[in-house]
Amino acid sequence: MASTQETGHATGTKDKDYNLIWFTEQCLSNALRLEEYIQDAERDGDNELADFFRRAQAESRK
C-alpha cells in the first residue's frame, strides 16, 4: 500500500471515514463480546473479574 496515495479508491471512502467506521464497529463488537465474559465471570462467582470486564465494556461504549 502506497503511503503517499490515498487508499480510499478501493472502498469508495476516504481513509479517515473508513477508519472511524471500522473503529466504531470494533468498539461495539467488543462491548457485545465483553457482555459474554461478564456473564461467564458472574456464573463462576468471580465478581472481581466481572467488574473488570464491566469497566472495559464501559470504555468500549464511549
N, C-alpha and C positions, 0 to 999 in steps of 0.2 A: 504494500500500500504506500503510495507516494505521500510523503509528509507535506509537500508543497502544494498539493492539489486536493481540493475538497472531494470527499468520497460520496457525497450525497447523490451523485448522479446514478448510482446503482440502486438506491432505495427511493429516490424522489424526494428525500427530505434533507434538510441541512444537517450537518453533523451535530450541531448544538441541539436541534429539535429531537433528533433520534436519541441522543444521549439522555436528554431529560425524560423522554418517554420510556426508554429502557430502564433508567434508574427508578422511576416511579413504579414500574411493573415489578421490578425486583424487590422493592421495599414492601409492596402489598403482598407479594408471594411469600416473602419472609415472615410477614405478620401472620399469615394463614398457617404456615409451617410451624411457627412457634406456638400457636394455639394447640396443636397436637402435642408438642413437647410439654406444655403446661399441664395438659390433661394426663399425660403419662407420669409426670412427676407427682401430681396430686394422687393418682391411683396408687403410686408406690409409697405415699405418705411422706414425700420429701418436699416439705414446704419451702425450704431454703432454695432448692433448685427451681421450684415453680415460681417463686418470687424473682429469681434471677431471669428466667425466661420472660416473665411479665415486663420487667424493666427493658429487656432487649426488644420486646414486642412494641412497647410504647415508643421507643426510639425509631422503630421502623414505620410507625404510623405518623410520625411528624412530617 
